[in-house]
Amino acid sequence: MLKTEADGRPNHAALPETMKAGFLDKPLEVNVRKIPVPEVTGTEVLIRVEAVGVCGSDVHYYAHGRIGKRLVQYPHIQGHECAGTVVAIGDKVTRFQLGDRVAIEPWVTCMSCKWCKEGRYNLCPDVQFLSTPPVKGAFVQYLKHREDFLFPLPDHLSFEHATLAEPLSVGLHAVRRGGLEPGSTAAIIGMGPVGLMTVMAAKVFGAKEIIACDVVPLRLEAAKKLGATKVINVAEKNVGDEIQSLTAGLGADVVLETSGNDKALQSSVELVKRGGALVVIGFPAEEAVPLNVTLMLQKEINLYSVYRYTNTYPLAIELLASGDFPVDEIITDRYSLDEIQQAMEQAHTNKSGSLKVMVYPNQ
């Protein structure tokens, strides 16, 4: 049920009965169709979706129909990096009102299992993550979501910048997992949106040297603007030699691998200093990737894996709202929901010219 005001009016804006949604009908084909606008009850909130960022996982599902053992069940709705405006609230909602601007942490968890109670709700076995099959995502005009996974936005933070709280959360969680300390050296492999946000996170956590590695000049230039102290084009230079030179032969304190490239992951072991940490963020194309365990043992490397994030959204929003980082540089392409096919193709095929593709469902 909807909460009602004292005068008896329902606590919702004037809403249409149907809305547009972008359906992935088969690999490489997205079509826009009308579906009913969701109804909310209890602690659910209905959000008018103002901006959605296209994520690398969206592109992978779009092109290949799967990530690991997760298979798309067609037709599917993608999109999970999102922000918008509250337009209706359930009768048990206490934290939000109509018109509130919110970032959407794109999942709900049970909050009662062992992992949720420990604060590691990213490991909840019953998690429902937007756009991860079979859960439908945010390429819609209206989205319902539980209020405890919504976060208020300051008025000066744009919706499109707020969507970056999701990839920035991955970066924040990764540097925390890797134990990055002030004054340390971080090497970040892969300068896609998550890699670029990890540059931001490393700077916030006090890394003295941040070495960004990629093959695309556009991405390396963006990394410099966000805080990288050194960039390495791996198509032109040997990463191992460069990092050895930059660290007086010691290696990086923390290496964060975001690309998911098998060879990049394998070579990352060689880049870490003795006693350092390797943080694996990107999902490789193959489920099993050989690593030089002997070298890891000899160097006593700490190996950490990253699965999404926990308890990061308030900090991510604060950092994006601070104005300390030129995050607008990351958003290179903008599309309406009617242009979702072009948006996905741009993200899929123009990796040398695009960083973050943004979709606006209500424009």
C-alpha positions as CSV (number, residue, x, y, z in Angstrom):
1,M,0.0,0.0,0.0
2,L,1.0,3.6,-0.5
3,K,1.4,5.8,2.5
4,T,-1.2,8.6,2.6
5,E,-0.9,12.2,3.8
6,A,-3.1,13.7,6.5
7,D,-5.5,15.1,3.9
8,G,-5.9,11.6,2.4
9,R,-3.9,12.1,-0.8
10,P,-1.7,9.2,-1.8
11,N,2.0,9.9,-1.4
12,H,2.9,9.6,-5.0
13,A,3.3,11.8,-8.0
14,A,1.0,11.6,-11.0
15,L,2.3,8.5,-12.8
16,P,1.6,6.9,-16.1
17,E,0.3,3.4,-16.3
18,T,3.1,2.2,-18.6
19,M,6.8,3.0,-19.2
20,K,9.5,2.3,-21.7
21,A,12.1,-0.4,-21.0
22,G,15.1,-1.6,-23.0
23,F,15.0,-5.3,-23.6
24,L,18.0,-7.4,-24.6
25,D,16.2,-9.8,-26.9
26,K,19.3,-11.7,-28.1
27,P,23.0,-11.0,-28.3
28,L,23.7,-7.6,-29.8
29,E,20.0,-6.7,-30.1
30,V,18.2,-4.3,-27.7
31,N,14.6,-3.1,-28.3
32,V,12.4,-0.6,-26.5
33,R,9.0,-1.8,-25.4
34,K,6.2,-0.6,-23.0
35,I,5.6,-2.4,-19.7
36,P,3.5,-1.5,-16.7
37,V,5.0,1.0,-14.2
38,P,5.8,-1.0,-11.0
39,E,3.7,-0.5,-7.8
40,V,5.3,-0.1,-4.4
41,T,4.4,-1.4,-1.0
42,G,6.0,-1.6,2.4
43,T,9.5,-0.3,2.4
44,E,9.7,0.0,-1.4
45,V,10.4,3.3,-3.2
46,L,9.6,4.1,-6.8
47,I,12.3,6.1,-8.5
48,R,12.0,8.0,-11.8
49,V,15.3,6.9,-13.3
50,E,17.2,10.0,-14.5
51,A,20.6,8.5,-15.6
52,V,22.1,5.0,-16.0
53,G,25.7,4.3,-16.8
54,V,26.6,1.4,-19.1
55,C,28.9,-1.0,-17.2
56,G,31.5,-3.5,-18.6
57,S,29.3,-6.3,-17.3
58,D,26.4,-4.9,-19.3
59,V,28.5,-5.0,-22.4
60,H,29.6,-8.5,-21.7
61,Y,26.0,-9.8,-21.3
62,Y,25.0,-7.7,-24.4
63,A,27.7,-9.3,-26.6
64,H,28.0,-12.8,-25.1
65,G,24.8,-13.5,-23.2
66,R,26.7,-14.8,-20.1
67,I,29.4,-14.1,-17.5
68,G,30.8,-17.3,-16.1
69,K,27.9,-19.5,-15.2
70,R,25.4,-16.7,-15.2
71,L,23.3,-16.9,-18.4
72,V,21.0,-14.2,-19.7
73,Q,17.3,-15.3,-19.8
74,Y,15.9,-13.5,-22.8
75,P,14.3,-11.0,-22.9
76,H,16.4,-9.3,-20.3
77,I,16.7,-5.7,-19.0
78,Q,20.2,-4.5,-18.2
79,G,21.6,-1.5,-16.3
80,H,22.6,-1.1,-12.7
81,E,24.6,2.2,-12.3
82,C,21.7,4.5,-11.7
83,A,20.2,7.5,-9.9
84,G,16.9,9.3,-10.0
85,T,14.0,11.0,-8.2
86,V,11.6,9.5,-5.7
87,V,8.0,9.6,-7.1
88,A,6.2,7.1,-4.8
89,I,6.8,5.4,-1.5
90,G,5.3,2.4,0.3
91,D,3.4,2.7,3.5
92,K,6.4,1.7,5.7
93,V,9.0,4.0,4.1
94,T,10.5,6.3,6.7
95,R,13.7,7.7,5.1
96,F,12.4,9.3,1.9
97,Q,9.8,11.7,0.6
98,L,8.5,12.6,-2.9
99,G,11.0,14.6,-4.9
100,D,14.1,13.3,-3.0
101,R,17.1,12.8,-5.3
102,V,18.8,9.4,-4.7
103,A,21.6,7.2,-5.8
104,I,20.6,3.5,-6.1
105,E,22.9,0.9,-4.6
106,P,21.9,-1.7,-7.2
107,W,20.9,-4.7,-5.1
108,V,18.9,-5.9,-2.1
109,T,20.1,-8.5,0.3
110,C,18.4,-10.5,3.0
111,M,20.2,-8.6,5.9
112,S,19.7,-11.7,8.1
113,C,22.3,-14.3,6.9
114,K,25.7,-14.7,8.4
115,W,27.4,-12.5,5.9
116,C,24.9,-9.7,6.0
117,K,25.1,-9.7,9.8
118,E,28.9,-9.4,9.6
119,G,28.5,-6.4,7.3
120,R,29.7,-8.3,4.2
121,Y,26.4,-8.2,2.5
122,N,28.1,-8.5,-0.9
123,L,28.5,-12.2,-0.1
124,C,24.8,-12.7,0.7
125,P,23.7,-15.9,-1.0
126,D,20.2,-14.4,-1.6
127,V,21.3,-11.2,-3.1
128,Q,19.3,-9.7,-6.0
129,F,21.5,-7.5,-8.1
130,L,20.0,-5.3,-10.8
131,S,20.7,-6.6,-14.3
132,T,22.4,-9.8,-13.1
133,P,20.2,-12.6,-14.6
134,P,17.5,-13.3,-13.8
135,V,17.0,-9.9,-12.0
136,K,15.9,-7.2,-14.4
137,G,17.8,-3.9,-14.4
138,A,17.6,-0.2,-14.7
139,F,17.2,0.6,-18.4
140,V,13.6,1.6,-17.5
141,Q,11.8,4.9,-16.8
142,Y,10.7,3.8,-13.3
143,L,12.3,1.4,-10.9
144,K,11.2,0.2,-7.5
145,H,13.8,-0.5,-4.9
146,R,14.0,-1.1,-1.1
147,E,14.7,2.1,0.8
148,D,17.7,0.8,2.8
149,F,19.7,0.6,-0.4
150,L,18.9,4.2,-1.5
151,F,21.1,7.2,-0.6
152,P,20.3,10.9,-0.7
153,L,22.1,13.2,-3.0
154,P,23.3,16.7,-2.4
155,D,21.5,19.2,-4.7
156,H,24.7,20.2,-6.6
157,L,25.6,16.6,-7.5
158,S,24.2,15.7,-10.9
159,F,22.4,12.4,-11.5
160,E,24.9,11.3,-14.1
161,H,27.8,11.9,-11.7
162,A,25.9,10.1,-9.0
163,T,25.8,7.0,-11.1
164,L,29.6,6.8,-10.8
165,A,29.1,5.9,-7.1
166,E,28.7,2.3,-8.3
167,P,32.1,1.9,-10.1
168,L,33.8,4.1,-7.5
169,S,32.5,1.8,-4.8
170,V,34.3,-1.1,-6.5
171,G,37.5,0.9,-6.4
172,L,37.0,1.9,-2.7
173,H,36.3,-1.7,-1.7
174,A,39.4,-2.9,-3.7
175,V,41.9,-0.5,-2.0
176,R,40.4,-1.4,1.4
177,R,40.8,-5.1,0.6
178,G,44.4,-4.6,-0.5
179,G,45.3,-2.7,2.7
180,L,46.5,0.4,0.7
181,E,48.3,2.7,3.2
182,P,49.3,6.4,2.9
183,G,52.6,6.9,1.2
184,S,52.5,3.6,-0.7
185,T,52.8,2.8,-4.4
186,A,49.8,1.4,-6.2
187,A,49.8,0.0,-9.8
188,I,46.4,-0.2,-11.4
189,I,46.1,-2.4,-14.5
190,G,43.3,-1.5,-16.9
191,M,41.8,2.0,-17.2
192,G,38.2,1.3,-18.0
193,P,35.7,3.1,-15.8
194,V,36.4,0.8,-12.8
195,G,40.1,1.3,-13.2
196,L,39.7,5.1,-13.4
197,M,37.6,5.1,-10.3
198,T,40.2,2.9,-8.6
199,V,42.7,5.7,-9.4
200,M,40.5,8.1,-7.5
201,A,40.2,5.6,-4.6
202,A,43.9,5.1,-4.4
203,K,44.5,8.9,-4.2
204,V,41.8,9.3,-1.5
205,F,43.5,6.5,0.6
206,G,46.8,8.4,0.4
207,A,48.9,6.5,-2.2
208,K,52.0,8.5,-2.9
209,E,52.6,7.0,-6.4
210,I,49.7,5.8,-8.6
211,I,50.8,4.0,-11.7
212,A,48.1,3.6,-14.3
213,C,48.5,1.0,-17.1
214,D,46.5,0.6,-20.3
215,V,46.8,0.5,-24.1
216,V,44.4,3.3,-24.9
217,P,45.7,6.9,-24.8
218,L,42.3,8.4,-24.0
219,R,42.1,6.3,-20.9
220,L,45.6,7.1,-19.8
221,E,44.9,10.8,-20.2
222,A,41.8,10.5,-18.0
223,A,43.8,8.6,-15.4
224,K,46.3,11.5,-15.1
225,K,43.5,14.0,-14.6
226,L,42.0,11.8,-11.8
227,G,45.3,11.5,-9.9
228,A,47.7,9.0,-11.6
229,T,51.3,10.1,-11.0
230,K,52.6,7.9,-13.9
231,V,50.9,6.3,-16.9
232,I,52.3,3.4,-18.9
233,N,51.1,2.5,-22.3
234,V,51.6,-1.3,-22.3
235,A,51.5,-1.4,-26.1
236,E,54.7,0.7,-26.2
237,K,56.6,-0.2,-23.0
238,N,57.3,-3.2,-20.8
239,V,55.2,-2.8,-17.6
240,G,57.5,-4.8,-15.5
241,D,60.6,-2.9,-16.5
242,E,58.8,0.4,-16.0
243,I,57.5,-0.4,-12.5
244,Q,60.9,-1.8,-11.5
245,S,62.5,1.5,-12.6
246,L,59.8,3.6,-10.8
247,T,60.1,1.7,-7.5
248,A,63.9,1.3,-7.3
249,G,63.6,-2.4,-8.1
250,L,61.2,-3.2,-5.3
251,G,57.9,-3.5,-7.1
252,A,54.5,-1.9,-6.2
253,D,53.1,-2.2,-2.7
254,V,49.7,-3.0,-4.1
255,V,48.8,-4.1,-7.7
256,L,45.1,-3.8,-8.6
257,E,44.1,-5.7,-11.7
258,T,40.8,-4.4,-13.2
259,S,41.0,-5.5,-16.8
260,G,40.1,-9.2,-16.5
261,N,42.8,-9.9,-19.1
262,D,44.3,-13.3,-18.5
263,K,47.9,-12.3,-19.4
264,A,47.6,-9.1,-17.4
265,L,46.5,-11.0,-14.3
266,Q,49.3,-13.5,-14.8
267,S,52.0,-10.8,-15.2
268,S,50.6,-8.9,-12.2
269,V,52.4,-11.4,-9.8
270,E,55.7,-10.1,-11.1
271,L,54.8,-6.5,-10.5
272,V,54.1,-6.8,-6.7
273,K,56.9,-6.2,-4.2
274,R,57.9,-8.9,-1.7
275,G,55.3,-8.9,1.0
276,G,52.9,-6.8,-1.2
277,A,49.3,-7.3,-2.2
278,L,47.7,-8.3,-5.5
279,V,44.0,-7.4,-5.7
280,V,41.9,-9.1,-8.5
281,I,38.9,-7.0,-9.6
282,G,38.3,-7.8,-13.2
283,F,36.5,-11.1,-14.2
284,P,38.6,-13.0,-16.7
285,A,37.1,-14.5,-19.8
286,E,38.0,-18.0,-18.7
287,E,37.0,-19.2,-15.2
288,A,40.4,-20.8,-14.5
289,V,43.6,-18.7,-15.0
290,P,47.0,-20.2,-14.2
291,L,49.1,-18.1,-11.8
292,N,52.7,-18.5,-10.8
293,V,52.1,-19.8,-7.3
294,T,55.7,-20.6,-6.7
295,L,56.6,-16.9,-7.2
296,M,53.8,-15.8,-5.0
297,L,55.1,-18.1,-2.3
298,Q,58.6,-16.9,-2.6
299,K,57.5,-13.2,-2.5
300,E,54.8,-14.0,0.2
301,I,52.2,-12.0,-1.8
302,N,48.8,-11.4,-0.3
303,L,46.2,-12.3,-2.9
304,Y,42.8,-10.6,-2.5
305,S,39.7,-11.0,-4.6
306,V,37.0,-8.4,-4.9
307,Y,33.3,-9.0,-5.4
308,R,31.4,-5.8,-5.7
309,Y,31.6,-3.8,-2.4
310,T,30.0,-3.2,1.0
311,N,29.3,0.0,2.9
312,T,30.8,2.3,0.4
313,Y,28.0,4.5,-1.0
314,P,28.0,7.3,1.5
315,L,31.8,7.8,1.0
316,A,31.5,7.5,-2.8
317,I,28.8,10.1,-2.9
318,E,30.8,12.4,-0.7
319,L,33.8,12.1,-2.9
320,L,31.9,12.7,-6.1
321,A,30.2,15.8,-4.6
322,S,33.4,17.2,-3.3
323,G,34.4,18.7,-6.7
324,D,38.0,17.5,-6.1
325,F,37.9,15.2,-9.1
326,P,37.1,16.1,-12.7
327,V,34.7,13.1,-13.1
328,D,32.9,14.8,-16.0
329,E,35.9,13.8,-18.1
330,I,34.8,10.2,-17.8
331,I,31.4,10.6,-19.4
332,T,32.0,10.6,-23.1
333,D,28.7,9.5,-24.7
334,R,25.1,10.3,-23.9
335,Y,21.9,8.6,-25.2
336,S,18.2,8.5,-24.6
337,L,16.5,5.2,-23.8
338,D,15.1,5.2,-27.3
339,E,18.7,5.1,-28.5
340,I,19.7,2.1,-26.2
341,Q,20.9,0.0,-29.2
342,Q,23.3,2.7,-30.3
343,A,24.4,3.2,-26.7
344,M,25.3,-0.5,-26.2
345,E,27.0,-0.6,-29.6
346,Q,29.1,2.4,-28.7
347,A,30.2,0.9,-25.4
348,H,30.9,-2.5,-27.1
349,T,32.8,-1.4,-30.2
350,N,34.4,2.0,-29.4
351,K,36.7,1.2,-26.5
352,S,39.4,3.5,-27.8
353,G,37.1,6.5,-28.0
354,S,34.6,6.0,-25.2
355,L,35.0,5.9,-21.5
356,K,31.5,5.9,-19.8
357,V,28.4,5.7,-21.9
358,M,25.4,7.3,-20.2
359,V,21.7,6.6,-20.9
360,Y,18.8,9.0,-19.8
361,P,15.6,7.0,-19.6
362,N,13.3,10.0,-19.3
363,Q,14.7,12.3,-21.9
